[in-house]
Amino acid sequence: MTIPSNLILENDTVLLRPLQAADLENLLPFSNNEPDLWKYSLVRANGIENLQNYLQKALKAKTAATEFPFIVFDKRTQEYAGSTRFYDINFEFKTLQIGYTWYGKNFQGTGLNKHCKYLLLAYAFETLGMERVAFSADNNNEQSKAAMLSIGCKIDGVLRSHMPSFESELRRDSVVLSILKIEWFTEVKALLKAKR
């Protein structure tokens, strides 16, 4: 099982297509004008050099088949809105994570995230046959935690001193959340359909 390199996921509201090196131009306005988007990220994309590094790392991981990064296009505004990806893809264990998700401020709170997550989760569970999809965030990132809970994730726990933090010398605690295949079919899919 593999993810096709040209995979596109879309509905009437959003289009997710494979991230490319040429997307530097599409994402540069966010990189230059909204540096706070990466406050909690370990791979920053603020400023052109960091954005180039961000894209290079994402595309290298795609080549290694451990990640599949997307650029997000909002069909309502006809604008690029941000990025998201599948990562920690493990076909043997039937698990993956969804993350590295960010949207420009104009696209936050518009429902765009729920459309994206519906497409990603439907593909993960219904096409790839995953049994568990995980999400994680800095435990201090209340906005991200609220967004994950709002799409039906359940908290698995907190990994203490999990990784470095750019914000302080203290290490970051990471909250881990997940959705199981049975939860997708019995509750989460309907929840997201109702919220779209």
Beta strands, then each sheet from edge to edge (+ up, - down):
strand 1: 9-10
strand 2: 14-18
strand 3: 67-74
strand 4: 79-90
strand 5: 95-103
strand 6: 132-138
strand 7: 154-163
strand 8: 172-180
sheet 1: 1+ 2- 3+ 4- 5+ 6+ 8- 7+
end
